[in-house]
Amino acid sequence: MAFQILLNFSLAFLWMFLSANYSANGFLIGFILGAIALVIMRRFFKSRLYIGRVWAIIALTFLFLKELILANIAVLKVVLKPKLDMQPAFFKYETALTEEWELTLLSSLITLTPGTVVVHISDDNKYLYVHAIDAADIDETIASIRDSFEKAILEVSRT
């Protein structure tokens, strides 16, 4: 991936020098043309293109913002009800993530989302112990985490 980024920057600077346009616009045009060249030459690279990974990071960011807003609204509804009929729960979440940074990112995303907190990660890094402020259906909560955050992290990290 680092080689692809370096190659893209090299192509951008090469375009700047060949077109004698030393402005930011010249660099941007060269960068875009370099990215197009990388897409055309993608079969020569062993790993996936860095552009796809950057796109996955952007998608993960927007997913987190969406989940953050939805969780804030859900917690607001729970707090503003005249009668507190929450169903708090602790549950064990089995994860397919293996790298420590992936687990840290998943734990952070879960904890930063209002209403949920990762309390502990097992010693073998296979389970997260999570507390949810209102989890009527634990299986649904687990599926929600797996289909949103964990899937997006796998898109970012896997080749």
C-alpha positions as CSV (number, residue, x, y, z in Angstrom):
1,M,0.0,0.0,0.0
2,A,2.8,2.4,0.9
3,F,4.4,1.7,-2.5
4,Q,1.1,2.6,-4.3
5,I,0.8,5.9,-2.4
6,L,4.5,6.8,-3.1
7,L,4.0,5.9,-6.8
8,N,0.9,8.1,-7.0
9,F,2.7,11.0,-5.5
10,S,5.7,10.4,-7.9
11,L,3.3,10.5,-10.9
12,A,1.7,13.7,-9.6
13,F,5.1,15.4,-9.3
14,L,6.1,14.0,-12.7
15,W,3.0,15.5,-14.2
16,M,3.7,18.9,-12.5
17,F,7.2,19.0,-14.0
18,L,6.2,17.8,-17.4
19,S,3.4,20.3,-17.7
20,A,5.4,23.1,-16.1
21,N,2.5,23.8,-13.8
22,Y,3.9,24.1,-10.3
23,S,0.7,25.1,-8.6
24,A,-1.6,23.1,-6.3
25,N,-4.0,22.6,-9.2
26,G,-1.2,21.0,-11.3
27,F,-0.4,18.6,-8.4
28,L,-4.1,17.8,-8.0
29,I,-4.5,17.0,-11.7
30,G,-1.3,14.9,-11.6
31,F,-2.6,13.1,-8.5
32,I,-5.9,12.3,-10.1
33,L,-4.2,11.1,-13.3
34,G,-1.8,9.0,-11.2
35,A,-4.7,7.4,-9.4
36,I,-6.3,6.6,-12.8
37,A,-3.0,5.1,-13.9
38,L,-2.9,3.0,-10.8
39,V,-6.4,1.7,-11.4
40,I,-5.4,0.8,-14.9
41,M,-2.3,-1.1,-13.6
42,R,-4.0,-2.7,-10.7
43,R,-3.4,-6.3,-11.9
44,F,0.3,-5.7,-11.4
45,F,-0.1,-5.1,-7.7
46,K,-0.2,-8.0,-5.2
47,S,-2.4,-6.2,-2.7
48,R,-5.6,-4.3,-3.3
49,L,-5.4,-0.6,-4.3
50,Y,-5.0,1.9,-1.5
51,I,-7.8,3.9,-3.1
52,G,-10.3,1.2,-2.0
53,R,-8.9,1.2,1.5
54,V,-9.2,5.0,1.7
55,W,-12.8,4.7,0.5
56,A,-13.5,2.1,3.2
57,I,-12.1,4.4,5.9
58,I,-14.4,7.2,4.6
59,A,-17.3,4.8,4.7
60,L,-16.4,3.7,8.3
61,T,-16.3,7.3,9.4
62,F,-19.7,8.1,8.0
63,L,-21.1,4.9,9.4
64,F,-19.8,5.9,12.9
65,L,-21.4,9.4,12.5
66,K,-24.7,7.8,11.5
67,E,-24.6,5.3,14.4
68,L,-23.6,8.1,16.8
69,I,-26.6,10.2,15.8
70,L,-29.0,7.3,16.0
71,A,-27.7,6.2,19.4
72,N,-28.0,9.7,20.8
73,I,-31.6,9.9,19.7
74,A,-32.3,6.4,21.3
75,V,-30.7,7.4,24.6
76,L,-32.5,10.7,24.5
77,K,-35.8,8.8,24.1
78,V,-34.9,6.6,27.1
79,V,-34.0,9.5,29.3
80,L,-37.0,11.6,28.4
81,K,-39.6,8.9,29.1
82,P,-41.6,9.6,32.2
83,K,-41.2,6.0,33.3
84,L,-37.8,4.4,33.0
85,D,-38.4,1.0,31.4
86,M,-34.9,0.3,30.3
87,Q,-33.5,-3.2,30.0
88,P,-29.8,-2.9,30.7
89,A,-27.7,-5.9,29.9
90,F,-24.2,-7.3,29.9
91,F,-23.4,-9.6,27.0
92,K,-20.4,-11.4,25.5
93,Y,-19.6,-10.4,21.9
94,E,-17.6,-12.9,19.8
95,T,-15.5,-11.1,17.2
96,A,-13.8,-12.2,14.1
97,L,-11.2,-9.4,14.4
98,T,-7.7,-10.6,15.2
99,E,-5.3,-7.7,15.1
100,E,-5.0,-5.6,18.3
101,W,-5.6,-2.3,16.4
102,E,-8.8,-3.7,15.0
103,L,-10.0,-4.7,18.5
104,T,-9.1,-1.3,19.8
105,L,-11.0,0.4,17.0
106,L,-14.1,-1.7,17.5
107,S,-14.0,-1.2,21.3
108,S,-13.6,2.5,20.8
109,L,-16.4,2.7,18.3
110,I,-18.7,0.7,20.6
111,T,-17.8,2.8,23.6
112,L,-18.1,6.1,21.9
113,T,-21.6,5.3,20.7
114,P,-23.9,6.4,23.5
115,G,-25.6,3.7,25.5
116,T,-22.9,1.0,25.1
117,V,-19.6,0.5,26.8
118,V,-16.9,-2.2,26.3
119,V,-16.1,-3.3,29.8
120,H,-13.4,-6.0,29.1
121,I,-11.6,-7.8,26.3
122,S,-10.9,-11.4,26.9
123,D,-7.2,-12.6,27.2
124,D,-7.4,-14.5,23.9
125,N,-8.9,-11.4,22.1
126,K,-11.9,-13.3,20.9
127,Y,-14.6,-11.8,23.1
128,L,-15.7,-8.3,24.1
129,Y,-17.8,-7.9,27.2
130,V,-20.2,-5.1,26.5
131,H,-22.8,-3.3,28.6
132,A,-25.8,-1.8,26.9
133,I,-28.1,0.7,28.6
134,D,-31.2,-0.6,26.8
135,A,-30.9,-4.0,25.1
136,A,-34.3,-5.6,24.8
137,D,-33.0,-8.2,22.3
138,I,-29.3,-9.1,22.9
139,D,-29.1,-11.1,19.7
140,E,-30.3,-8.1,17.7
141,T,-27.7,-5.9,19.4
142,I,-24.9,-8.4,18.6
143,A,-26.1,-8.6,15.0
144,S,-26.2,-4.8,14.8
145,I,-22.6,-4.5,15.9
146,R,-21.4,-7.3,13.6
147,D,-23.2,-6.0,10.6
148,S,-22.1,-2.4,11.1
149,F,-18.8,-1.7,12.8
150,E,-17.1,-5.1,12.5
151,K,-18.0,-5.5,8.9
152,A,-16.7,-1.9,8.1
153,I,-13.4,-2.6,10.0
154,L,-12.9,-5.8,8.1
155,E,-13.4,-3.8,4.9
156,V,-10.6,-1.4,6.0
157,S,-8.2,-4.0,7.2
158,R,-8.5,-7.1,5.0
159,T,-7.0,-7.3,1.5
